Amino acid sequence: MNGDVDVETPRTDPDRLAAVLRPVRAGNGFEEALERILRIVRLGLVPVGGRLPAERDLAERLRISRVTLREVLKVLHDQGLVVSRRGRYGGTFVCARPGPEHGEEELRRRVAGVDVQDVLRFREVLEVGAAGLCAAHGLDGERAARLRAALEATGEAPPADYRRQDTLFHLTLAELSGSPTLAAQYAAVRATVNDLLDCIPLLVRNLEHSQQQHAAVVEAVLEGDADGAREVMREHCAGTAALLRGFLADGPAGG
């Protein structure tokens, strides 16, 4: 990747990064800093090929030393999640993550320490709640435009970038709910969900159905139909849960 390509990397919304890059507690500075930067990668807040914020900026946001930050970045580098480049357009760049070609064994390894049902239920609670809040309280012109833009981005995304745009769509709904706590909790649980989704294949029919549900949620929210927004989102979450259960079950996986 040359300098010109790096400069053209899609920009990241600084406000969205701010929700994740919160100061860490002194007692677990290294571990919590690693968790926060991993969350940025897992959520796709910085896209593949995109550049993480500068070391000085990261250290200041997380309130850790540059030495601790470099130890964190070394772990990410050793795991193949980031690569460092020097020069005028240098920095730390996000690498592509292992995909479904790693198969069910990798998926089961990731699931081993996760209560999948608990994660999916908590995700549903947050998603349904966010959709209902957005519809009940209404979105003004600027916020409605943000939601429409997020929907449009998922509709225009090529398959390789769909899951990242899908994540950003749902994060936008959570952020527009008006509850920073809900948005932060959703970012955390979505990172775990993405870890699982990364290991299963993209299914065109599922993506088409998902996009139809996204559009229905947006329509209900913008019409102020809180019950409708909650119901469509509940169905949407159930679809993702069913897909994951299908690939986690023994025997042939189904959509």
C-alpha positions in Angstrom: 0.0 0.0 0.0 1.6 3.3 -1.0 1.2 6.7 0.6 -1.5 7.9 -1.8 -3.7 5.0 -1.0 -3.3 5.5 2.8 -4.3 9.2 2.4 -7.5 8.1 0.6 -8.5 5.7 3.4 -12.2 6.4 4.4 -12.3 8.7 7.4 -13.5 7.5 10.7 -16.0 9.4 12.8 -14.0 10.8 15.7 -17.2 10.9 17.9 -17.7 7.1 17.4 -14.1 6.4 18.3 -14.5 8.5 21.4 -17.2 6.2 22.7 -14.7 3.3 22.8 -11.4 5.1 23.5 -12.3 6.0 27.1 -9.6 6.4 29.8 -8.6 3.1 31.4 -8.2 2.4 35.1 -4.7 2.5 36.4 -4.7 -1.0 37.9 -5.3 -2.7 34.5 -4.0 -0.1 32.1 -2.4 -2.6 29.6 -5.3 -5.0 29.6 -8.1 -2.4 29.3 -6.2 -0.5 26.6 -5.8 -3.7 24.6 -9.5 -4.5 25.1 -10.5 -1.0 23.8 -8.3 -1.1 20.7 -9.3 -4.6 19.9 -12.9 -3.4 20.1 -12.1 -0.8 17.5 -10.8 -3.5 15.2 -13.6 -5.9 15.8 -16.3 -3.3 15.2 -14.7 -2.1 12.1 -14.6 1.5 13.4 -11.3 1.7 11.5 -11.7 -0.3 8.2 -9.2 -2.8 6.9 -6.3 -0.7 5.5 -7.3 2.2 7.6 -5.0 4.0 10.0 -5.5 4.0 13.8 -5.2 7.3 15.5 -1.6 8.5 16.1 0.2 7.0 19.1 0.2 10.3 21.0 -3.6 10.7 20.4 -4.3 7.1 21.5 -2.1 7.4 24.6 -3.8 10.7 25.6 -7.3 9.3 25.1 -6.6 6.1 27.0 -4.5 8.0 29.6 -1.7 5.5 29.4 2.0 5.9 28.7 3.5 5.7 25.2 5.5 2.7 26.5 2.3 0.8 27.6 0.6 1.7 24.3 3.5 0.3 22.3 3.3 -2.9 24.3 -0.4 -3.1 23.3 0.3 -2.4 19.6 3.0 -5.1 19.7 0.4 -7.7 20.8 -1.9 -6.6 18.0 1.0 -6.8 15.5 2.0 -10.3 16.7 -1.6 -11.4 16.2 -1.6 -10.1 12.6 -4.3 -7.5 13.4 -2.2 -4.4 12.6 0.9 -3.5 10.7 3.2 -0.5 11.2 4.6 1.6 8.4 7.2 4.4 8.6 7.5 7.5 6.5 5.3 10.5 5.7 2.2 8.5 5.4 3.2 6.0 8.1 1.3 4.8 11.2 -0.5 1.7 12.4 -2.9 0.2 9.9 -5.6 -2.4 10.4 -5.1 -5.8 8.6 -7.8 -8.1 7.3 -9.0 -10.6 9.9 -9.2 -14.4 9.5 -12.5 -15.2 7.8 -14.7 -18.3 7.3 -12.0 -20.1 5.4 -10.6 -21.0 8.9 -13.8 -23.1 9.3 -15.8 -24.5 12.2 -12.7 -25.3 14.3 -11.9 -21.6 14.6 -15.5 -20.7 15.3 -15.7 -23.3 18.1 -12.4 -22.0 19.6 -13.8 -18.5 19.7 -17.1 -19.7 21.2 -15.4 -21.9 23.9 -15.2 -19.1 26.5 -18.4 -17.3 25.5 -22.0 -17.8 26.7 -23.5 -17.4 23.2 -27.1 -17.4 24.3 -26.4 -14.8 26.9 -24.6 -12.6 24.4 -27.4 -12.9 21.8 -30.2 -12.2 24.4 -28.4 -9.1 25.7 -27.8 -7.9 22.2 -31.5 -8.3 21.5 -32.5 -6.3 24.6 -30.2 -3.4 23.6 -31.1 -3.5 19.9 -34.9 -3.6 20.5 -34.6 -1.0 23.2 -32.6 1.4 21.0 -35.0 1.1 18.1 -38.0 1.7 20.4 -36.3 4.8 22.0 -35.4 6.3 18.6 -39.0 5.9 17.4 -40.6 7.0 20.7 -38.6 10.2 21.1 -38.3 11.0 17.4 -35.3 12.0 15.4 -34.8 15.6 14.2 -33.6 16.4 10.7 -29.9 15.9 11.3 -30.3 12.7 13.2 -32.8 11.3 10.8 -30.3 12.0 8.0 -27.6 10.1 9.9 -29.8 7.1 10.1 -30.8 7.3 6.4 -27.1 7.6 5.5 -26.2 4.5 7.6 -29.0 2.5 5.9 -27.8 3.7 2.5 -24.2 2.7 3.2 -25.3 -0.9 4.0 -27.3 -1.0 0.8 -24.4 0.1 -1.3 -21.7 -2.0 0.5 -20.0 -4.7 -1.5 -20.2 -8.1 0.2 -16.6 -7.9 1.6 -17.6 -4.7 3.5 -21.2 -5.5 4.4 -20.6 -6.7 7.9 -18.6 -3.6 8.8 -21.4 -1.3 7.4 -24.0 -3.4 9.1 -22.2 -2.9 12.4 -22.0 0.9 11.8 -25.8 0.9 11.1 -26.6 -0.7 14.4 -24.1 1.4 16.3 -25.8 4.5 14.8 -29.2 3.4 16.1 -27.7 2.8 19.5 -26.1 6.2 19.5 -29.3 7.9 18.4 -31.2 6.4 21.3 -30.0 9.2 23.5 -28.4 6.9 26.0 -24.6 6.9 26.0 -24.6 3.9 28.4 -26.7 1.9 26.0 -24.5 2.8 23.1 -21.3 1.8 25.1 -22.9 -1.5 26.2 -24.0 -2.2 22.6 -20.5 -1.6 21.3 -19.2 -4.1 23.7 -21.6 -6.9 22.9 -21.5 -6.2 19.2 -17.7 -6.8 19.3 -18.3 -10.3 20.6 -21.1 -11.0 18.0 -18.7 -9.8 15.3 -16.1 -12.3 16.5 -18.5 -15.0 15.8 -19.9 -13.7 12.6 -16.3 -13.4 11.2 -16.1 -17.2 11.2 -19.2 -17.9 9.1 -19.8 -17.3 5.4 -21.7 -14.4 3.9 -25.0 -15.7 2.5 -26.5 -13.5 -0.2 -30.1 -14.3 0.7 -29.4 -13.5 4.3 -27.9 -10.2 3.4 -30.9 -9.3 1.2 -33.3 -10.2 4.0 -31.2 -8.3 6.5 -31.3 -5.2 4.3 -35.1 -5.4 4.0 -35.4 -5.5 7.8 -33.0 -2.6 8.2 -35.2 -0.6 5.8 -38.3 -1.6 7.8 -36.7 -0.5 11.1 -35.7 2.9 9.7 -39.2 3.4 8.3 -40.8 2.6 11.6 -38.4 4.8 13.5 -38.9 7.8 11.3 -42.7 7.3 11.4 -42.6 7.3 15.2 -43.9 3.7 15.4 -42.1 2.5 18.5 -44.0 -0.9 18.7 -43.3 -1.5 15.0 -39.6 -0.6 15.3 -39.2 -2.9 18.3 -41.0 -5.8 16.6 -38.9 -5.6 13.4 -35.7 -5.3 15.3 -36.7 -8.3 17.5 -37.2 -10.4 14.3 -33.9 -9.1 12.9 -32.0 -10.2 16.0 -33.7 -13.6 16.0 -32.5 -14.1 12.4 -28.9 -13.5 13.3 -29.3 -15.8 16.4 -30.7 -18.6 14.2 -27.9 -18.2 11.7 -25.3 -18.6 14.4 -27.0 -21.5 16.0 -27.2 -23.2 12.7 -23.4 -22.9 12.2 -22.6 -23.8 15.8 -24.8 -27.0 15.7 -23.3 -30.3 14.9 -23.8 -31.5 11.3 -24.4 -29.5 8.1 -24.9 -25.7 8.7 -28.1 -24.1 7.5 -29.1 -20.5 7.0 
